[in-house]
Amino acid sequence: MSTIPAPAPLLLTGEQAAALAGISRAHWWALRSAARVPFPVRLGRAVRWRRGVLERWLAARTAAPTGGPRHG
């Protein structure tokens, strides 16, 4: 008998959001302080990020040009 895996959470903590982005927690919070990440959702005192919003934000960031030197 196989078990059904638990679904991925729809709301992520700062630590989970940082892991999804592939950066440290400290860097995630620095980006948040500079308003460089999507706005979070507040649930009472808890701060969470919507997984779908973060995934779209990350996809857009990886598709954008980096502004580095051009060759050719």
LINMO-V369564 format. One record per run of one state. SS is the DSSP state (H for helix, E for strand, - for the rest). FROM is the first residue (numbers start at 0). TO is the last residue. If there is no record, write none. Layout:
# LINMO-V369564
SS/FROM/TO + SS/FROM/TO
This chain:
# LINMO-V369564
-/0/9 + E/10/11 + -/12/12 + H/13/20 + -/21/23 + H/24/32 + -/33/39 + E/40/42 + -/43/44 + E/45/49 + H/50/62 + -/63/71
